[in-house]
């Protein structure tokens, strides 16, 4: 599976493979196409779903296995979760014993069109969204806000910067001031891109910077952008906000996962998910997600990406027990 590339927008081959593997188990999956994406759905009427994504970032490293670890782009984010789901489905066996729904979505790494599809086609419900958390339960999940700031300078001979205004210095001062302002609010500031024009040994005319803000659930990204814009926008400085995603807290779904971990004999550990996922989009539309899965997020999207095969096996056992727990609970639709 990890040898089948599936960067965002090119998930079709992997989707076909996963459907074939489900058919070998004896399960008939439904494929829903939406805005050029293919999304695999199983047991859609269930009140509790297991969700993860088929797509990966563009390939950085090739698949390989060393000892009890698998390496390569996408092995952790999130093909390990797909394998865990398939192993659990094989253990569950007969479709009549399947109590949760399954959704394997496309385009999570880009625009989230798969999550958009299921939010559009299905009523809200409880769900487990599988992402790399090192098998730690993420009831608390962060949001994000992308800032793009443009600084216009006053050009001058580079040996006499005092007669002009250097937009690079303005951009750096903006970064430092913003970081200081946000530090007490548990907001991470991550510079992602910087550019300016260097010409003829003179101060550049302008500089641009893109910054990602990682926001705790208590922060409203739209209100935060308004605050930043009021404080930092001025002549020759323009700031725009994009990709406003609200953080959230799981309401009840985490409790079923806790029981499944306990029944599996695994330690119940907690974490806070710093990255936005399909879970954020679903929460905004009334679903009740909890985020959890095998693998270490910090190495994802890098040449170091890897996952423990033991963790995948443990995750599959938790899903198997979660299937039994779901059958014991009477759910009310949101």
Secondary structure, DSSP 8 states (H G I E B T S, - for coil): -TTS--BTT--HHHHHHHHHHHHHHT---EEEEETTEEEEEE-TT-SEEEEEES-BSS--S--EEETTEEESTTIIIIIHHHHHHHHHHHHH-SGGG--SEEEEES-TTTT-HHHHHHHHHS---EEEEE--STT-EEEEE-EEEEEEEEEE-B--BGGGGGGSB-HHHHHHHHHHHHHHHHGGGT-EEEEEEEEE--BTTB--SEEEEEEEEEE-TT--HHHHHHHHHHHH-BTTEEEEEEEEE--EE-SSHHHHHHHHHHHTT----EEEE-S--HHHHHHHTT-EEEEE-SS-GGGTTSTT-EEEHHHHHHHHHHHHHHHHHHHT------
